[in-house]
């Protein structure tokens, strides 16, 4: 029997994963690229989610919370559906991935460099392995908070 020793199944490491600052391109159309930066943050308290802030030259950045697994899978194959999708490009010289973000107010396509993002995601999986994202969740408190959320009618 073979044992899966990939970074996603590695044993937890101590310490936090530092934020990753990436140079990214936003594709405004098929010929126009807008260079920018995106900061990726991982909180072991919410390990299924990665916070990505697309930094603006002036003013506040745009923050999205994305599934860690969606990002990881999107480095190698089409991942996600609906508002967030990610897939690898076909370029051999410098591997990258496309990240498409959609909302009623916004549609944005970004090109992300694959190598540094893959190394960073591997570090998140060493901190909290795949399958262990819900290990520390207090289900009673979670369900109570969910049921008491604003907008949910109570009886």
KEVODREN-65450 format. One line per field, with one value per residue (C-alpha): residue number from 1; z negated, x negated, y negated. Coordinates in Angstrom, 2 decimals. Each point is the difference from the previous one (the first is absolute). Example, Ala and Ser with C-alpha at 12.3 -4.5 7.8 and 13.67 -1.06 7.14 Angstrom:
// KEVODREN-65450
num <- 1, 2
pz <- -7.80, 0.66
px <- -12.30, -1.37
py <- 4.50, -3.44
This chain:
// KEVODREN-65450
num <- 1, 2, 3, 4, 5, 6, 7, 8, 9, 10, 11, 12, 13, 14, 15, 16, 17, 18, 19, 20, 21, 22, 23, 24, 25, 26, 27, 28, 29, 30, 31, 32, 33, 34, 35, 36, 37, 38, 39, 40, 41, 42, 43, 44, 45, 46, 47, 48, 49, 50, 51, 52, 53, 54, 55, 56, 57, 58, 59, 60, 61, 62, 63, 64, 65, 66, 67, 68, 69, 70, 71, 72, 73, 74, 75, 76, 77, 78, 79, 80, 81, 82, 83, 84, 85, 86, 87, 88, 89, 90, 91, 92, 93, 94, 95, 96, 97, 98, 99, 100, 101, 102, 103, 104, 105, 106, 107, 108, 109, 110, 111, 112, 113, 114, 115, 116, 117, 118, 119, 120, 121, 122, 123, 124, 125, 126, 127, 128, 129, 130, 131, 132, 133, 134, 135, 136, 137, 138, 139, 140, 141, 142, 143, 144, 145, 146, 147, 148, 149, 150, 151, 152, 153, 154, 155
pz <- 0.00, 1.01, -2.37, 1.30, -1.00, 2.15, -1.69, -0.20, -2.28, -1.91, -3.77, -1.53, -0.51, -2.82, 0.68, 2.27, 3.76, 1.01, 2.51, 3.66, 2.15, 3.71, 3.10, 2.07, 3.25, 0.41, 3.55, 1.04, 3.49, 2.17, 0.70, -3.15, -3.28, -3.18, -2.32, -3.69, -3.23, -1.99, -3.60, -1.04, -3.71, -1.81, -3.51, -1.59, -1.94, 3.34, 2.06, 2.84, 1.03, 1.48, -0.12, 3.11, 0.13, 3.40, -0.93, 1.61, 0.64, -1.78, -2.40, -1.48, 1.69, 1.10, -2.39, 0.99, -2.14, 2.10, -0.70, -0.62, 1.86, 3.00, 0.25, -0.43, 2.67, 2.33, 0.32, 1.96, 1.37, 0.33, -3.49, -1.42, 1.47, -0.20, -1.37, -0.30, 2.49, 0.46, 2.60, 1.28, 3.13, 2.86, -0.02, -0.55, -0.53, -3.17, -1.45, -1.27, -0.77, 0.83, -2.88, 1.01, -2.60, 0.73, -1.95, 0.99, -0.12, 1.23, 2.40, -0.18, 1.54, -1.56, 1.02, -3.00, 0.03, -0.83, -1.71, -2.99, -0.56, 0.02, -2.56, -2.24, 0.24, -0.87, -3.16, -0.92, 0.37, -2.26, -2.59, 0.31, 2.12, 2.47, -1.74, -3.35, 0.76, -2.19, -2.81, -2.47, 0.89, -2.86, 1.89, -2.70, 0.02, 3.78, 0.46, -2.69, 1.68, 3.38, -1.28, -1.73, 3.02, 1.08, 2.72, -1.17, -1.32, -3.46, -1.18
px <- 0.00, -1.36, 0.17, 0.95, -2.84, 1.00, -0.09, 3.82, -0.18, -3.15, -0.10, 0.88, -2.85, -0.16, 0.19, 2.03, -0.36, -1.27, 2.01, -0.96, -0.30, 0.20, -0.42, 3.13, 1.46, 3.63, 1.16, 2.22, 0.47, -1.95, -2.74, -0.10, -1.60, 0.03, -2.87, 0.78, -0.55, 2.04, -0.59, 1.00, 0.63, 0.70, 1.45, -0.28, 3.21, 1.90, -2.15, 2.44, -0.15, -2.76, 0.45, -1.26, -0.31, -0.56, -1.93, 0.85, -2.49, 2.33, 2.77, 1.09, -0.66, 2.58, 0.30, 1.26, 0.17, -0.71, -0.02, -3.51, 0.80, 1.33, -3.31, -2.06, 1.91, 0.02, -3.78, 0.35, 3.56, 3.28, 1.31, 3.03, 3.31, 2.30, -1.64, -3.56, -1.90, -3.69, -1.92, -3.60, -1.18, -1.59, -3.25, -3.13, -2.59, 1.51, 2.86, 2.92, 3.68, 3.07, 2.24, 3.47, 2.06, 3.61, 2.70, 3.03, -2.23, -3.31, -1.70, -3.77, -2.53, -3.46, -3.12, -1.90, -3.50, 0.32, -3.32, 0.08, 3.72, -0.54, -2.83, 2.14, 3.04, -2.20, -1.02, 3.68, 0.56, -2.97, 1.58, 3.48, 0.19, 2.79, 2.90, -0.81, 1.66, 3.03, -1.82, 0.15, 3.49, 2.49, 3.08, 2.45, -1.24, -0.25, 3.60, 1.27, -1.72, 1.32, 3.57, -0.21, -1.45, 1.72, 2.55, 0.91, 3.56, 0.35, 3.10
py <- 0.00, -3.42, -2.91, -3.44, -2.32, -2.96, -3.43, 0.04, 3.06, -0.91, -0.17, -3.38, -2.45, -2.49, -3.71, -2.19, -0.20, -3.45, -2.00, 0.31, -3.13, 0.79, -2.12, 0.69, -1.26, -0.93, 0.61, -2.88, 1.48, 2.44, -2.57, -2.15, 1.03, -2.05, 0.98, 0.13, 1.88, 2.48, 0.98, 3.53, 0.65, 3.25, 0.26, 3.48, -0.82, 0.02, 2.37, 0.67, -3.68, -2.15, -3.77, -1.77, -3.77, -1.55, -3.13, -3.33, -2.79, -2.38, 0.81, 3.28, 3.30, 2.54, 2.97, 3.44, 3.13, 3.06, 3.70, 1.30, 3.22, -1.97, -1.88, 3.17, 1.92, -3.02, 0.20, 3.25, 0.24, -1.92, -0.70, -1.75, -1.03, -2.96, -3.15, 1.34, 2.15, 0.76, 2.00, 0.30, -1.79, 1.89, -1.98, 2.13, -2.77, -1.42, 2.07, -2.02, 0.36, -2.07, -1.07, -1.21, -1.88, -0.94, -1.78, -2.08, -3.12, 1.39, 2.38, 0.24, 2.38, 0.24, 1.88, 1.40, 1.51, 3.70, 0.83, -2.39, 0.59, 3.79, -0.26, -2.22, 2.27, 2.99, -1.88, -0.48, 3.75, 0.70, -2.32, 1.56, 3.17, 0.65, 1.67, -1.62, -3.34, 0.76, 1.85, -2.89, -1.20, -0.15, 1.19, -1.08, -3.60, -0.01, 1.15, -2.35, -2.95, 1.10, 0.24, -3.39, -1.81, -3.22, 0.54, 3.47, 0.02, 1.48, 1.74
